[in-house]
């Protein structure tokens, strides 16, 4: 009998033929059942899981540094490496990951290779919550982090991976201990023109009922000293369903902020409320800390309640003192777009007029000493491109040394780098100054436009002291446009028109005679103490402005005894005056000097004289005009006319046609001959 034969004539059990027949038989008798499917699926899954556990348990994680780095590089779009030891402990209720020598590169456009390095990173997490997708981190420890944050002028950042609003806050998993040791942070922001370099560390120190959390920052912010001290309760006791209270003390140069707040949803940093006490020399300085564009101000102290919900902020119960001006109101900020949007309403009970100086580069806060009256301080209008705004502002009363102002109302609009103050209304005791201001800062050198009207304002209100040598309603309009980085630079190349009109009124009789250079009559009136007024039939001053030089188009003052015709220029480039006026008495005069009156010197210090040698130069005329402030002294000598009574009706009608707000009744009255 051969070895392949069986006593009963059947093939051996494990012969090829026997196995073939068994397989054919099994498939012929196969029937699908769910119980069998789940049994074999479970066996397969268990086998894979056991194989994975065995593999992970005996895995040398250092061999995974390359694959992990390549995966993270692919996901972030920048080079990521782990150059040091990589250790992972998974088989515990609190797994941990240790990585040393972490390197993160920069995008190519940055120009420097390193975005971040970390000497050592340790993260621990709880296993059971992690299995169900909920991460709780008992420990995050970072040793020796060196981080560089860069934003270029176009808004690109070296940490932006796309698809995320840079104004969104990070939502962190619950962290029970957060330790940063020997950290270094550098920020270069071309948009805010911000440079920061400094040290960062955090710790938990024993105190009270447990370890208290502290985060410290110390460095330089745009060459100014920067310090931040943030403290909160022990993280180990944080309840995700209850607010987490914190305090912060931040100093950036002379700006000082004290914050008492609470994160309403712990570790969701875009949900918090805070009471902020802020002070400093200039409110515009907080742009570096917040990215919010606010106007230049004198020294200020401000308190505000801030509430953040995602990318929306509410600034409620604002209470501030800016120099000598108070400020109250409510604002909101929408940071969901590329450019934050500021909206709301603020008001002052009393505005100190000189506190507006820093707004245009003048006033006490102006850092540049200038020989000019118009401020030369550069206006940082490029920041207007970083914030949009729609804000109403009003002042119930105004304190001013030079102008009889009573109140202010305006709407401030900033859209796409263009600032509009429209309407802009200053109210006087009688009358108002209304108009608009537009600053287009879309280019590096801004273009500014002014359209201002004075209506129903008494001319005598601009004259200091109780003695008013000129009376009457003043109507005026200025329409000017110029380009420059300061008020003076803008005026130096301005183009447009300026017209001022006094349709009717009165003038001190002696002053009128002085203007006609009637020496005998003027002296007799002065010596007699005569304060009587003569009729001011009309006064018209109209200038065309081109490339910063105002050239008279009409220049006339007409009174009953004297008519004054004039001409000249006001050069806004060097702020020098060159005005010439010739008075002509309407009656025969025995003693009269035929010499023109001149107004020269600067806008800030005009010199009134007579072009007749030393006879009357800067003598009686200057004394007679001593009642007026410098601007009023300039105004007192304005416009051309005729040899007889000026035909004031057509002159006023012409001024009205050129945009001056002269009332129709004034034109009719001026055209009516006086008896």
C-alpha positions as CSV (number, residue, x, y, z in Angstrom):
1,X,0.0,0.0,0.0
2,X,1.4,3.4,-1.0
3,X,1.7,6.2,1.5
4,X,-0.8,8.3,-0.4
5,X,-3.5,5.7,-0.2
6,X,-6.0,5.3,2.7
7,X,-7.4,2.0,3.9
8,X,-10.9,3.1,2.9
9,X,-9.7,4.5,-0.5
10,X,-10.0,8.2,0.5
11,X,-7.1,10.7,0.2
12,X,-5.0,11.7,3.3
13,X,-6.5,14.6,5.5
14,X,-3.9,17.3,4.6
15,X,-3.3,16.3,1.0
16,X,-3.8,18.9,-1.7
17,X,-6.9,17.1,-2.9
18,X,-8.4,16.8,0.5
19,X,-8.0,20.5,1.3
20,X,-9.5,21.4,-2.1
21,X,-12.5,19.3,-1.5
22,X,-13.0,20.8,2.0
23,X,-12.9,24.4,0.7
24,X,-15.4,23.6,-2.1
25,X,-17.6,22.0,0.5
26,X,-17.4,25.0,2.9
27,X,-18.4,27.5,0.2
28,X,-21.2,25.2,-0.9
29,X,-22.6,25.0,2.6
30,X,-21.8,28.7,3.5
31,X,-24.7,30.8,5.0
32,X,-24.3,34.5,6.0
33,X,-25.4,35.4,9.5
34,X,-25.0,38.8,11.4
35,X,-23.7,37.0,14.4
36,X,-20.9,35.5,12.4
37,X,-20.1,38.9,10.7
38,X,-19.8,40.7,14.0
39,X,-17.8,37.9,15.6
40,X,-15.2,37.9,12.8
41,X,-15.3,41.7,12.6
42,X,-14.6,41.9,16.3
43,X,-11.8,39.4,16.1
44,X,-10.2,41.3,13.2
45,X,-10.5,44.7,15.0
46,X,-9.2,43.3,18.2
47,X,-6.2,41.8,16.4
48,X,-5.5,45.1,14.7
49,X,-5.8,47.0,18.1
50,X,-3.5,44.5,19.8
51,X,-1.0,44.9,17.0
52,X,-1.2,48.7,17.3
53,X,-0.8,48.6,21.1
54,X,2.1,46.3,20.9
55,X,3.6,48.5,18.1
56,X,3.1,51.7,20.1
57,X,4.4,50.2,23.3
58,X,7.7,49.0,21.8
59,X,7.9,51.9,19.3
60,X,11.0,54.1,19.3
61,X,9.3,57.5,19.0
62,X,12.6,59.1,17.9
63,X,12.2,57.2,14.6
64,X,8.9,59.1,14.2
65,X,10.4,62.6,14.4
66,X,10.8,62.8,10.6
67,X,7.3,61.6,9.7
68,X,5.7,63.8,12.3
69,X,7.7,66.8,11.1
70,X,6.8,66.2,7.5
71,X,3.1,65.9,8.4
72,X,3.1,69.2,10.3
73,X,5.1,70.9,7.6
74,X,2.5,69.8,5.1
75,X,-0.4,71.0,7.3
76,X,1.1,74.4,8.2
77,X,2.9,75.3,4.9
78,X,6.2,75.9,6.7
79,X,9.1,73.8,7.8
80,X,8.6,72.0,11.1
81,X,11.3,69.8,12.8
82,X,11.9,68.0,16.0
83,X,15.6,68.0,16.4
84,X,15.8,66.7,20.0
85,X,14.3,63.8,21.9
86,X,10.7,62.8,21.3
87,X,9.1,60.8,24.1
88,X,5.5,59.7,24.3
89,X,3.9,57.8,27.2
90,X,0.4,56.5,26.2
91,X,-0.3,53.6,28.6
92,X,-1.4,55.6,31.6
93,X,-4.5,57.4,32.7
94,X,-2.6,60.7,32.1
95,X,-0.6,60.3,28.9
96,X,2.2,62.7,28.2
97,X,4.2,64.0,25.2
98,X,7.7,65.4,25.5
99,X,9.5,67.0,22.6
100,X,12.8,68.8,22.6
101,X,14.4,71.0,20.0
102,X,11.3,72.1,18.2
103,X,11.9,74.3,15.1
104,X,9.2,76.1,13.1
105,X,10.3,78.0,10.0
106,X,9.0,81.1,8.4
107,X,7.4,81.6,5.0
108,X,9.9,82.6,2.3
109,X,8.7,86.3,2.2
110,X,9.7,87.0,5.8
111,X,13.4,86.9,5.1
112,X,14.4,85.2,8.3
113,X,14.4,81.4,8.7
114,X,13.1,81.0,12.2
115,X,9.6,81.7,13.3
116,X,9.9,79.8,16.6
117,X,12.1,77.5,18.5
118,X,11.2,75.7,21.8
119,X,13.9,74.1,23.9
120,X,11.5,71.6,25.5
121,X,7.7,71.1,25.4
122,X,5.7,68.8,27.7
123,X,2.0,68.3,27.4
124,X,-0.1,66.0,29.6
125,X,-3.7,65.1,28.9
126,X,-6.4,62.9,30.5
127,X,-7.0,59.7,28.6
128,X,-10.7,59.0,29.1
129,X,-12.1,62.5,28.1
130,X,-9.7,62.5,25.1
131,X,-11.2,59.2,23.8
132,X,-14.5,61.0,23.6
133,X,-13.0,64.1,21.9
134,X,-12.8,66.4,25.0
135,X,-9.3,67.5,25.8
136,X,-8.3,68.4,29.4
137,X,-4.6,69.3,29.9
138,X,-3.4,68.9,33.5
139,X,0.0,70.3,32.4
140,X,1.5,72.5,29.6
141,X,5.1,73.3,30.2
142,X,7.2,75.3,27.7
143,X,10.9,75.8,28.4
144,X,12.9,78.4,26.4
145,X,10.4,79.4,23.7
146,X,11.7,82.0,21.2
147,X,8.9,83.3,19.1
148,X,8.8,85.8,16.2
149,X,5.5,87.4,15.0
150,X,5.7,89.3,11.7
151,X,3.1,91.3,9.8
152,X,4.0,93.1,6.7
153,X,2.4,96.3,5.2
154,X,0.0,94.3,3.2
155,X,-1.4,92.5,6.3
156,X,0.3,89.1,5.7
157,X,1.5,87.4,8.9
158,X,4.0,84.6,9.3
159,X,1.5,82.6,11.4
160,X,-1.5,82.9,9.1
161,X,-2.4,79.6,7.5
162,X,-5.4,81.1,5.6
163,X,-9.1,80.9,6.3
164,X,-9.0,82.5,9.7
165,X,-9.8,86.0,10.8
166,X,-6.7,87.3,12.6
167,X,-9.0,89.1,15.0
168,X,-10.5,85.8,16.3
169,X,-9.2,84.7,19.7
170,X,-7.8,81.2,20.4
171,X,-10.2,78.8,22.2
172,X,-8.0,76.8,24.4
173,X,-8.8,73.4,26.1
174,X,-8.9,73.5,29.9
175,X,-5.3,73.8,31.3
176,X,-4.7,73.0,34.9
177,X,-1.1,74.2,35.0
178,X,0.5,76.5,32.5
179,X,4.2,77.1,32.9
180,X,6.4,79.2,30.6
181,X,10.1,79.6,31.5
182,X,12.7,81.8,29.9
183,X,10.4,82.8,27.1
184,X,11.4,85.4,24.5
185,X,8.9,87.2,22.2
186,X,9.6,89.5,19.3
187,X,6.8,91.3,17.3
188,X,7.4,93.3,14.1
189,X,4.1,94.8,12.8
190,X,4.5,97.0,9.7
191,X,0.8,97.9,9.8
192,X,0.8,99.4,13.3
193,X,4.4,100.4,13.0
194,X,5.0,98.4,16.2
195,X,8.1,96.7,17.4
196,X,8.2,94.7,20.6
197,X,10.9,92.6,22.1
198,X,10.9,91.1,25.6
199,X,10.7,88.2,28.0
200,X,7.6,86.2,28.9
201,X,7.1,83.8,31.7
202,X,4.3,82.3,33.7
203,X,4.2,80.5,37.0
204,X,1.9,79.2,39.8
205,X,3.0,80.3,43.2
206,X,1.7,79.1,46.5
207,X,-0.7,81.5,48.1
208,X,-4.1,81.6,49.6
209,X,-6.0,78.4,49.1
210,X,-3.8,77.1,46.3
211,X,-1.4,78.0,43.6
212,X,-2.1,81.4,42.0
213,X,-1.5,81.9,38.3
214,X,0.8,84.7,37.1
215,X,1.9,85.8,33.6
216,X,4.7,88.3,33.4
217,X,6.0,90.3,30.4
218,X,9.0,92.7,30.3
219,X,10.5,94.4,27.3
220,X,10.6,97.3,24.9
221,X,7.6,98.5,22.9
222,X,8.8,101.0,20.2
223,X,11.8,101.8,22.4
224,X,9.6,102.5,25.4
225,X,9.6,100.4,28.5
226,X,6.9,97.7,28.6
227,X,5.7,95.7,31.6
228,X,2.7,93.4,32.0
229,X,1.7,91.6,35.2
230,X,-1.4,89.4,34.8
231,X,-2.7,87.4,37.8
232,X,-5.6,85.0,38.3
233,X,-6.8,82.3,40.6
234,X,-5.3,78.8,40.6
235,X,-6.0,77.1,37.2
236,X,-6.4,73.7,38.9
237,X,-9.7,74.9,40.5
238,X,-11.1,76.4,37.3
239,X,-14.7,75.5,36.6
240,X,-15.5,75.8,32.9
241,X,-19.1,76.7,33.8
242,X,-18.1,79.7,35.9
243,X,-16.2,82.9,35.1
244,X,-12.5,83.0,35.8
245,X,-11.4,86.3,37.4
246,X,-8.1,88.0,36.6
247,X,-6.3,91.3,37.1
248,X,-3.7,93.0,34.9
249,X,-1.3,95.9,35.3
250,X,0.2,97.0,32.0
251,X,2.6,99.8,31.4
252,X,3.8,100.9,27.9
253,X,5.9,104.0,28.2
254,X,3.8,106.5,30.0
255,X,0.5,104.7,29.2
256,X,-0.8,102.8,32.2
257,X,-3.7,100.4,32.3
258,X,-5.2,98.6,35.3
259,X,-7.7,95.9,34.4
260,X,-10.1,94.0,36.6
261,X,-12.0,91.4,34.6
262,X,-13.3,87.9,34.2
263,X,-13.2,85.4,31.3
264,X,-16.9,84.4,31.2
265,X,-16.1,81.1,29.6
266,X,-12.7,80.0,30.9
267,X,-10.1,79.3,28.2
268,X,-12.4,80.9,25.6
269,X,-10.3,84.1,25.3
270,X,-12.9,85.8,23.1
271,X,-15.4,85.9,25.9
272,X,-14.6,88.3,28.7
273,X,-15.7,91.4,30.7
274,X,-13.4,94.0,32.2
275,X,-13.3,97.3,34.0
276,X,-10.3,99.2,32.6
277,X,-8.7,102.2,34.2
278,X,-6.4,103.9,31.6
279,X,-4.2,107.0,31.7
280,X,-1.4,108.5,29.7
281,X,-0.2,111.6,27.8
282,X,-2.0,110.9,24.5
283,X,-5.0,108.7,23.9
284,X,-3.8,107.9,20.3
285,X,-0.9,105.9,21.9
286,X,-3.2,103.0,22.8
287,X,-3.3,102.2,19.0
288,X,-0.1,100.2,19.6
289,X,-1.8,98.1,22.3
290,X,-5.3,97.7,20.8
291,X,-5.1,98.5,17.0
292,X,-7.9,101.0,17.6
293,X,-7.4,104.5,16.0
294,X,-8.3,107.2,18.4
295,X,-7.6,111.0,18.1
296,X,-4.6,112.7,19.6
297,X,-5.4,114.3,23.0
298,X,-3.7,116.0,25.9
299,X,-3.0,114.1,29.1
300,X,-6.0,111.9,29.8
301,X,-7.5,109.6,32.4
302,X,-10.3,107.2,31.4
303,X,-12.4,104.4,32.8
304,X,-14.5,102.1,30.7
305,X,-16.4,98.8,31.0
306,X,-15.4,96.4,28.1
307,X,-17.4,93.4,27.1
308,X,-16.2,91.0,24.4
309,X,-18.4,88.5,22.6
310,X,-16.3,86.8,19.9
311,X,-15.2,89.5,17.4
312,X,-17.6,92.2,18.9
313,X,-16.7,94.6,21.7
314,X,-18.9,96.9,23.7
315,X,-17.3,99.9,25.4
316,X,-19.9,101.1,27.9
317,X,-20.0,103.8,30.6
318,X,-17.0,105.7,29.2
319,X,-15.9,108.4,31.6
320,X,-12.8,110.4,30.7
321,X,-11.0,113.6,31.4
322,X,-8.9,114.8,28.4
323,X,-6.9,117.8,29.5
324,X,-9.7,120.1,30.8
325,X,-12.4,118.3,28.8
326,X,-14.8,115.7,30.1
327,X,-16.1,112.8,27.9
328,X,-18.9,110.3,28.4
329,X,-20.6,107.8,26.1
330,X,-20.9,104.3,24.7
331,X,-19.1,102.8,21.7
332,X,-19.0,99.4,20.0
333,X,-16.3,97.7,17.9
334,X,-16.9,95.1,15.3
335,X,-13.6,93.3,14.5
336,X,-15.1,90.6,12.4
337,X,-13.8,92.2,9.1
338,X,-10.3,93.0,8.0
339,X,-10.7,96.5,9.4
340,X,-12.3,97.1,12.8
341,X,-15.5,99.2,12.8
342,X,-16.1,101.8,15.6
343,X,-19.6,103.1,16.2
344,X,-21.5,105.0,18.9
345,X,-22.0,108.3,20.5
346,X,-19.9,110.4,22.9
347,X,-20.5,113.8,24.5
348,X,-18.9,116.4,26.7
349,X,-20.5,118.6,29.2
350,X,-17.7,121.1,28.7
351,X,-15.1,121.2,25.9
352,X,-11.9,123.2,26.6
353,X,-11.2,124.6,23.1
354,X,-7.4,124.4,23.5
355,X,-7.7,120.7,24.0
356,X,-8.5,120.4,20.3
357,X,-5.0,121.6,19.5
358,X,-3.3,118.1,19.6
359,X,-5.9,116.9,17.1
360,X,-4.4,119.1,14.4
361,X,-0.8,119.0,15.7
362,X,-1.0,122.1,17.8
363,X,-1.7,122.9,21.5
364,X,0.2,121.9,24.6
365,X,0.8,118.3,23.3
366,X,2.5,119.4,20.1
367,X,6.1,118.1,20.3
368,X,7.5,120.4,17.6
369,X,8.3,124.1,18.3
370,X,7.4,126.1,15.2
371,X,7.9,129.7,14.1
372,X,4.5,129.5,12.4
373,X,1.0,130.0,13.8
374,X,-0.3,127.0,11.9
375,X,0.9,123.8,13.4
376,X,3.8,121.9,11.6
377,X,3.4,118.7,13.6
378,X,2.9,115.8,11.3
379,X,-0.6,114.3,11.3
380,X,-0.4,110.5,11.5
381,X,-3.3,110.1,9.1
382,X,-2.0,106.7,7.8
383,X,-3.7,105.2,10.9
384,X,-7.0,106.2,9.4
385,X,-6.6,103.3,7.0
386,X,-6.6,100.8,9.9
387,X,-10.1,101.7,11.4
388,X,-13.5,102.6,10.1
389,X,-15.8,104.6,12.3
390,X,-19.3,106.2,12.5
391,X,-19.4,108.3,15.7
392,X,-21.5,111.2,16.8
393,X,-19.9,113.8,19.1
394,X,-21.4,116.9,20.9
395,X,-20.2,119.4,23.4
396,X,-22.9,121.2,25.5
397,X,-20.6,124.1,26.3
398,X,-17.1,125.3,25.1
399,X,-14.5,127.2,27.1
400,X,-12.4,129.4,24.9
401,X,-10.2,132.4,25.5
402,X,-10.4,133.8,21.9
403,X,-13.8,132.9,20.5
404,X,-17.4,133.2,21.9
405,X,-18.2,129.6,21.3
406,X,-21.2,127.9,23.0
407,X,-21.4,124.3,21.7
408,X,-20.3,121.8,19.1
409,X,-22.0,119.0,17.1
410,X,-20.4,116.8,14.5
411,X,-20.6,113.3,13.0
412,X,-17.2,111.6,12.5
413,X,-17.0,109.2,9.7
414,X,-13.9,107.2,8.7
415,X,-14.3,104.8,5.7
416,X,-11.5,103.3,3.7
417,X,-8.9,105.9,4.9
418,X,-11.2,108.9,4.3
419,X,-12.2,111.1,7.3
420,X,-15.3,113.3,7.1
421,X,-16.5,115.7,9.8
422,X,-19.9,116.4,8.4
423,X,-21.8,118.2,9.6
424,X,-19.4,120.2,11.7
425,X,-21.3,122.9,13.7
426,X,-19.8,125.4,16.2
427,X,-22.5,127.5,17.8
428,X,-21.8,131.0,19.1
429,X,-23.8,133.1,21.5
430,X,-25.4,134.4,18.3
431,X,-24.9,132.7,15.0
432,X,-22.8,129.6,14.1
433,X,-19.9,128.3,12.1
434,X,-20.9,125.3,10.1
435,X,-19.4,123.2,7.3
436,X,-17.4,120.1,6.8
437,X,-13.8,118.9,6.8
438,X,-12.6,116.0,4.7
439,X,-9.2,114.3,4.9
440,X,-8.3,111.7,2.3
441,X,-5.5,109.6,3.7
442,X,-5.6,106.8,1.1
443,X,-2.2,108.0,-0.1
444,X,0.9,108.6,1.9
445,X,0.4,112.4,1.7
446,X,-3.2,113.2,2.6
447,X,-5.4,115.7,0.8
448,X,-7.6,117.9,3.1
449,X,-10.6,120.0,2.1
450,X,-12.5,122.6,4.2
451,X,-15.9,124.2,3.5
452,X,-16.8,126.5,6.4
453,X,-19.4,129.2,6.7
454,X,-19.9,131.8,9.4
455,X,-23.5,133.1,9.6
456,X,-25.2,135.6,11.9
457,X,-22.2,136.1,14.1
458,X,-21.6,139.5,15.6
459,X,-18.2,140.9,14.5
460,X,-17.7,142.6,17.9
461,X,-17.6,139.1,19.5
462,X,-14.2,138.6,18.1
463,X,-12.9,141.8,19.7
464,X,-11.4,141.5,23.2
465,X,-12.3,143.9,26.0
466,X,-15.5,145.8,26.7
467,X,-14.8,148.6,24.1
468,X,-16.1,147.5,20.7
469,X,-14.9,149.8,17.9
470,X,-16.6,147.7,15.2
471,X,-20.1,146.3,15.3
472,X,-22.3,144.4,12.8
473,X,-23.2,140.9,11.6
474,X,-20.3,138.9,10.1
475,X,-20.9,136.5,7.3
476,X,-18.0,134.5,5.8
477,X,-17.1,131.4,3.8
478,X,-13.9,129.5,3.1
479,X,-13.6,126.8,0.5
480,X,-10.0,125.5,0.5
481,X,-8.2,122.3,-0.5
482,X,-4.6,121.4,0.0
483,X,-2.2,118.5,0.3
484,X,0.3,118.0,3.1
485,X,1.2,116.0,6.3
486,X,0.6,118.9,8.6
487,X,-1.8,121.9,8.8
488,X,0.9,124.3,7.8
489,X,2.0,122.1,4.9
490,X,-1.6,121.8,3.7
491,X,-2.2,125.5,3.8
492,X,1.1,126.2,2.0
493,X,-0.2,124.7,-1.2
494,X,-3.9,125.3,-0.7
495,X,-6.3,126.4,-3.5
496,X,-9.8,127.9,-3.2
497,X,-11.6,131.1,-2.1
498,X,-12.2,133.1,1.0
499,X,-14.9,135.8,1.4
500,X,-16.0,137.8,4.5
501,X,-18.7,140.4,4.6
502,X,-20.2,142.8,7.1
503,X,-23.4,143.9,5.3
504,X,-24.0,146.8,7.7
505,X,-23.0,147.9,11.2
506,X,-21.1,150.6,13.0
507,X,-17.5,151.8,13.5
508,X,-15.9,154.0,16.1
509,X,-15.9,157.5,14.5
510,X,-12.3,158.1,15.5
511,X,-11.1,154.8,14.0
512,X,-12.8,155.7,10.7
513,X,-11.0,159.0,10.7
514,X,-7.7,157.4,11.5
515,X,-8.3,155.0,8.6
516,X,-8.8,158.0,6.3
517,X,-5.5,159.5,7.8
518,X,-7.5,162.6,9.0
519,X,-5.1,163.5,11.7
520,X,-6.8,166.6,13.0
521,X,-10.3,165.1,13.2
522,X,-9.0,161.8,14.7
523,X,-6.9,163.6,17.4
524,X,-9.8,165.9,18.3
525,X,-12.2,162.9,18.7
526,X,-9.7,161.0,20.8
527,X,-8.8,163.9,23.0
528,X,-12.4,164.6,23.5
529,X,-13.1,161.1,24.5
530,X,-15.7,160.7,21.8
531,X,-16.8,157.0,21.7
532,X,-19.6,157.6,19.2
533,X,-20.0,155.4,16.2
534,X,-20.4,156.2,12.6
535,X,-22.3,154.2,10.1
536,X,-20.5,151.2,8.5
537,X,-22.3,150.9,5.2
538,X,-20.5,147.6,4.3
539,X,-17.3,145.7,4.3
540,X,-16.3,143.1,1.8
541,X,-13.1,141.1,1.8
542,X,-12.7,138.5,-0.9
543,X,-9.5,136.4,-1.7
544,X,-8.6,133.9,-4.4
545,X,-6.1,131.3,-3.1
546,X,-3.6,129.6,-5.3
547,X,-0.7,127.5,-4.2
548,X,-0.9,128.8,-0.7
549,X,-1.0,132.5,-1.6
550,X,-4.2,134.5,-0.9
551,X,-4.6,137.4,-3.3
552,X,-7.3,140.0,-2.8
553,X,-10.1,140.1,-5.4
554,X,-12.2,142.7,-3.5
555,X,-11.2,144.7,-0.5
556,X,-13.5,147.5,0.7
557,X,-14.6,149.2,3.9
558,X,-17.2,151.9,3.5
559,X,-18.2,154.3,6.3
560,X,-20.1,157.6,6.2
561,X,-16.9,159.7,6.6
562,X,-14.3,157.5,4.9
563,X,-14.0,154.8,2.3
564,X,-11.1,152.5,2.3
565,X,-9.9,150.5,-0.7
566,X,-7.2,147.9,-0.4
567,X,-5.3,145.1,-2.1
568,X,-2.5,142.7,-1.2
569,X,-1.6,139.1,-0.4
570,X,-1.5,136.8,2.5
571,X,1.2,134.2,1.9
572,X,0.3,131.0,3.8
573,X,3.7,129.4,3.0
574,X,5.6,131.7,5.3
575,X,2.5,133.3,6.9
576,X,3.5,136.8,5.9
577,X,1.1,139.7,5.3
578,X,1.4,142.3,2.6
579,X,-1.8,144.3,2.7
580,X,-2.1,148.0,1.6
581,X,-5.2,150.2,2.2
582,X,-5.9,153.7,1.0
583,X,-8.4,155.7,3.0
584,X,-10.4,158.5,1.1
585,X,-12.4,161.0,3.2
586,X,-15.8,161.9,1.7
587,X,-15.6,165.5,2.9
588,X,-12.9,168.2,2.6
589,X,-10.2,167.8,5.2
590,X,-7.7,170.5,6.2
591,X,-5.0,168.2,7.8
592,X,-4.8,164.9,6.0
593,X,-1.8,162.7,5.3
594,X,-2.0,161.1,1.9
595,X,-0.4,157.9,2.8
596,X,-1.6,154.3,2.6
597,X,-2.1,152.1,5.6
598,X,0.0,148.9,5.5
599,X,-0.4,145.6,7.3
600,X,2.8,143.6,7.2
601,X,4.6,141.1,9.5
602,X,3.3,137.6,10.2
603,X,-0.1,136.2,10.9
604,X,0.7,135.8,14.5
605,X,2.2,139.2,14.9
606,X,0.8,141.7,12.3
607,X,2.4,145.1,12.1
608,X,0.0,148.1,11.3
609,X,1.7,151.2,9.9
610,X,1.5,154.2,7.6
611,X,3.8,154.5,4.6
612,X,4.8,158.1,5.4
613,X,8.1,157.9,7.1
614,X,8.2,158.3,10.8
615,X,5.3,160.7,11.1
616,X,2.6,158.2,12.0
617,X,4.4,154.9,11.4
618,X,3.1,152.4,14.0
619,X,1.9,155.3,16.1
620,X,-1.7,156.5,16.2
621,X,-3.0,153.8,13.9
622,X,-1.5,151.0,16.0
623,X,-3.0,152.6,19.1
624,X,-6.4,153.0,17.5
625,X,-6.4,149.3,16.4
626,X,-5.2,148.1,19.7
627,X,-8.7,147.2,20.6
628,X,-8.6,144.3,18.1
629,X,-6.9,140.9,18.4
630,X,-4.4,140.1,15.6
631,X,-7.0,138.4,13.3
632,X,-9.5,141.1,13.9
633,X,-6.8,143.7,13.0
634,X,-6.3,142.0,9.7
635,X,-10.1,141.9,9.2
636,X,-10.5,145.6,9.9
637,X,-8.7,146.4,6.6
638,X,-10.4,144.6,3.8
639,X,-11.6,145.3,0.2
640,X,-11.8,147.5,-2.9
641,X,-14.5,150.0,-4.0
642,X,-15.2,153.4,-5.5
643,X,-14.4,157.0,-4.8
644,X,-17.9,157.9,-3.6
645,X,-20.2,155.9,-1.4
646,X,-19.6,152.3,-2.4
647,X,-22.4,150.6,-4.2
648,X,-22.7,148.0,-1.4
649,X,-25.8,146.3,-2.9
650,X,-24.0,144.8,-5.9
651,X,-20.9,144.1,-3.9
652,X,-22.8,142.0,-1.4
653,X,-24.8,140.4,-4.2
654,X,-21.5,139.4,-5.9
655,X,-20.2,138.0,-2.6
656,X,-23.4,136.0,-2.2
657,X,-23.0,134.7,-5.7
658,X,-19.5,133.5,-4.9
659,X,-20.8,131.4,-2.1
660,X,-20.8,133.7,0.9
661,X,-24.0,133.3,3.0
662,X,-25.2,136.9,2.8
663,X,-28.9,137.3,3.5
664,X,-31.1,138.7,0.8
665,X,-32.4,141.4,3.3
666,X,-28.8,142.6,3.8
667,X,-28.4,143.0,0.0
668,X,-31.7,145.0,-0.3
669,X,-30.8,147.2,2.7
670,X,-27.3,147.9,1.3
671,X,-28.8,148.9,-2.0
672,X,-31.2,151.4,-0.5
673,X,-29.8,155.0,-0.3
674,X,-29.5,156.4,3.1
675,X,-31.1,159.7,3.8
